[in-house]
Amino acid sequence: MYKITKEFHFSASHQLIGLPEDHPCARLHGHNYIVKVELTSDTLNEHGFVKDYRDLTPLKNYIDDELDHRHLNEVFGHDGMTAEYLSKTLYEWCAERWSEVSAVMVSETPKTWAEYRPK
C-alpha cells in the first residue's frame, strides 16, 4: 500500500456552544489550523504517483477561499465546530473529488490532532 499526505494551513475562529461557561472553548476563539490529507493506493499511476500533489490544488483553493479568516460556526452552520467535525467534513469534501483519500487530520494546536478515517 502506498500512502502520501499533503498539509494545508489556515486561520479561523470557532466557538463550542453548549459547553460550561468556564470552559475556554465556550468562548469565541481562534486557531492556526493544520489540515493533513492522506491518500492511499495499492498501485501507482502511469507517472509513478498515488496522486500528483498538484491535483490537490482545489482543496487549497477551498481552504483559502471558504475557511481562512472565517468563523467556522457560520461557514458550516454548526454549533459543535470541533476539530473532529472539521476532519469529517473535509474528508467528505475530498472523497467526493478523489477516490484515493483515506483520512483527514486536523490540528488546532501544536499538541492536538483529530482524525477522520472511515471504517
C-alpha positions as CSV (number, residue, x, y, z in Angstrom):
1,M,0.0,0.0,0.0
2,Y,1.3,3.4,-1.0
3,K,0.5,6.4,1.2
4,I,1.0,10.2,0.7
5,T,0.0,13.2,2.7
6,K,-0.2,16.9,2.0
7,E,-0.5,19.6,4.6
8,F,-2.6,22.8,4.4
9,H,-2.8,25.8,6.8
10,F,-5.4,28.3,7.6
11,S,-6.5,30.6,10.5
12,A,-10.1,30.7,11.6
13,S,-12.3,31.2,14.7
14,H,-15.0,29.0,16.2
15,Q,-17.0,28.6,19.4
16,L,-18.2,25.4,21.0
17,I,-21.8,26.2,22.0
18,G,-23.2,24.3,25.0
19,L,-20.0,23.8,27.0
20,P,-20.0,25.0,30.6
21,E,-19.4,28.8,30.8
22,D,-16.0,28.3,32.5
23,H,-14.7,26.1,29.6
24,P,-12.3,28.1,27.5
25,C,-13.7,26.7,24.2
26,A,-17.1,28.0,25.1
27,R,-15.8,31.5,24.3
28,L,-15.2,32.8,20.8
29,H,-11.6,32.0,19.9
30,G,-9.4,31.1,17.0
31,H,-6.7,28.7,15.9
32,N,-4.0,28.4,13.3
33,Y,-5.3,25.1,11.8
34,I,-3.2,22.5,10.1
35,V,-5.0,20.0,7.8
36,K,-3.3,16.9,6.6
37,V,-5.0,14.9,3.8
38,E,-3.9,11.3,3.4
39,L,-4.3,9.4,0.1
40,T,-3.6,5.6,-0.4
41,S,-3.4,3.2,-3.3
42,D,-2.4,-0.3,-3.9
43,T,-0.9,0.8,-7.2
44,L,0.8,3.9,-8.7
45,N,-0.5,5.7,-11.7
46,E,1.4,6.0,-15.1
47,H,3.6,8.7,-13.6
48,G,4.5,6.8,-10.5
49,F,2.2,8.7,-8.2
50,V,-0.6,7.8,-5.8
51,K,-1.9,11.2,-6.9
52,D,0.0,14.2,-8.2
53,Y,0.2,16.7,-5.3
54,R,-0.8,19.4,-7.8
55,D,-4.1,17.7,-8.2
56,L,-4.9,18.7,-4.7
57,T,-4.9,22.4,-5.5
58,P,-8.8,22.5,-5.4
59,L,-8.5,21.8,-1.6
60,K,-6.0,24.6,-1.1
61,N,-8.4,26.9,-3.0
62,Y,-11.4,25.8,-1.0
63,I,-9.5,26.3,2.3
64,D,-8.2,29.7,1.2
65,D,-11.5,31.0,-0.2
66,E,-14.0,29.5,2.2
67,L,-12.3,28.8,5.6
68,D,-9.3,31.1,6.0
69,H,-10.0,34.0,8.3
70,R,-13.7,33.0,8.7
71,H,-15.9,32.0,11.7
72,L,-16.3,28.2,11.2
73,N,-19.6,28.1,13.0
74,E,-21.1,30.4,10.4
75,V,-19.4,28.6,7.4
76,F,-20.7,25.2,8.4
77,G,-23.9,26.3,10.3
78,H,-22.9,24.1,13.2
79,D,-22.6,24.8,16.9
80,G,-20.3,21.9,17.7
81,M,-17.5,23.1,15.4
82,T,-14.8,20.7,16.8
83,A,-11.7,19.5,15.1
84,E,-13.4,16.1,14.9
85,Y,-16.3,17.6,13.0
86,L,-14.0,19.6,10.7
87,S,-11.9,16.5,9.9
88,K,-15.0,14.5,8.9
89,T,-16.4,17.4,6.9
90,L,-13.1,17.9,5.0
91,Y,-12.8,14.2,4.4
92,E,-16.2,14.1,2.8
93,W,-15.3,17.2,0.6
94,C,-12.1,15.4,-0.5
95,A,-13.7,12.0,-1.0
96,E,-16.2,13.5,-3.5
97,R,-13.2,14.5,-5.6
98,W,-10.5,11.9,-5.1
99,S,-11.2,8.2,-4.5
100,E,-7.7,7.7,-3.0
101,V,-8.5,9.8,0.1
102,S,-8.2,7.6,3.1
103,A,-8.1,10.1,6.1
104,V,-8.1,13.8,7.0
105,M,-6.3,15.0,10.2
106,V,-6.9,18.4,11.8
107,S,-4.7,20.2,14.3
108,E,-5.9,23.2,16.3
109,T,-2.8,23.4,18.5
110,P,0.8,22.0,18.2
111,K,-0.1,19.2,20.6
112,T,-3.6,18.2,19.4
113,W,-4.9,16.3,16.4
114,A,-8.3,14.9,15.4
115,E,-8.6,12.4,12.5
116,Y,-11.5,11.1,10.5
117,R,-10.9,7.8,8.7
118,P,-13.8,5.7,7.5
119,K,-14.1,2.1,8.6
